[in-house]
């Protein structure tokens, strides 16, 4: 799975976030909500990472979700053309590092009650993002791999859910 790398160090395996696991979509804070909504629709995503541009890369400064747009613009009856991303984005951004382990990232997301974790490099530049869906996909693959190992050791052939038992 892209985004999570398993590194072997002797008998110990550590999991590190190395790159984004899914495409990460960004927007500048001075853009209006209509532009943000169009980007979300175009790329079929529910969030954008709000960035400021630095010489060497983009620095995450917030997150804008489709829920933010509904709760702060649509239901308030505001003019979306006059509302800027910076007006309604979540400004307290919790980030993860490319060097973080997967379990540390899970704990950070749980502690802060977030579903999306922008991932930054050592200089604080955005390098991707990690979502709960990415983690669930990774853990599902790991469990599936373990199940396969058990079946191989027992000389059994794995069955799919719903397959009839043959006598």
N, C-alpha and C positions, 0 to 999 in steps of 0.2 A: 504494500500500500504506500502510495506516495505520502509524504508528510511525516511518517513515523519510521525510524530506522532502528533495526535491532542490531546492536553491536555486541560481539562476543569478546569477553575479557577473561580468558581462562575458562573456569566453570561458571562464571557469572555473566548473565545477559542483562544489559541495560538498554532501555528504550529511550531514544532521543528524538525530539522533533527536529527535522533537518530542513524541510522546505514546506511550502504550503501544500495542503492535501487536496484542496479544491481551488478553482480560480478565485482570486480575491479581487473584489471590485471596489474602486475608490472614488471619492468625490472631494472636491475642494469645499471648504466651509462657506465661501462666498456665493456659491451657486444657489439657485432657488429650488423650492420643493418640487416644482413641475419637472425640472431637469432631473432631479433625483428619482422621482417616480417613473419617469420615462426610462431611465437606466435600469431600474429594478424590473420593469416590465420587459424591456429588451433582452435582458440576460436571465430573466426568470429567477430572481433572487429576492430575499426578504430583508437584506441589509446591505449597507455600504459602509466601508471604513472611511471616515473623514480624515483627510491628511493635509499637512502643509508640506510644501516642497522645500527640501534642503539641497545643498549642492550635490550631495552624494546619494540622495534617495528621499523617499517620502516618509514623513514622521506621523504616526497615528495620533490624532488629537481628540477623536470622538467616534461614535458609531451612530448611524441613522438606520432605523428599522421602519418597515412598512407600518408597524403598529404606532410608532412615533407620529407618522404622518396622519394616521386616522385619529389618534387621540388628541393631537395638538393643532391640527389644521382642519380636517374635515368636520369633526364634531363641534369645533369652535366656530365654524362658519367663516374662517379666515380666508383671505385671498391668497391662494397658493403661489401666485406670481410675485407676491410681495414678501413672502416668508422665506428667509434664508435658512440654509442647512444649519448654520451655527445657532439659530434661534431655538431649534427643537432637538438637536442631537444630544445624545448622552455624552456628557463632557468628562466624566470620570472613567478613563479608559484603563482597564486592567490588561496588561500585556503578558505574554509569555516569551521566553527566549528560545532561540533555535537550539540552545544547549540543554533546555529543560527536559527532564524525563517525562514520559507520558503520565505516570502516576502523580508526579508533582503538578502537572498541568490539570489533571482531573481534580486534585485537591484544591487548586487555586480557583477553578471554575465553581466548584461546590461551595467553597468559603464565600465567594463573592456573589453567588447566585446568578451566574452568567452562562449563556449557552454558546457564546462565540468568544474566542480568545485570539486577538491579533498577535501574530508572532513577529518579533523584531530580532535584528541581528545585534552584534556586540555594540554597534554605534547607535542603536535605537531606531534604525530604519526598518520600515515595514518589509517583511520578507514573505508573508503569507498569513493564513489564519487557520485556526483549528476549531472545529465545531463539535458539539455533542454527537452529531451524526457521524462525523469522522471517527470519533472514539468508539462509538458503538459498532461501526463497520470493522474497525481494527480488532476489537475484542471478539467479535463474532468470528472473524477469520482465525484468531488464535484458538478459540474454543473448538472450532471445526477441525483445526489441525490436531489438537489433543485427542479429540474423539477418533480421528483417523488413526492415530498412533495406537490407541487402545484396541481398536478393531484389528489392526495389523498384528499386534502382539498376541491377540487371541485367535488369530487365523480366521476371523470373521469378515464377511463382506458388509460394509455399511449399507443400511436401507434408508430410503427416503420416507419421510412422514407420509402416511396414507397408503404405502405399499402393503399389499396383502401378504400375510405369511404363507409360505409354500410348505406343504407337508411332505 
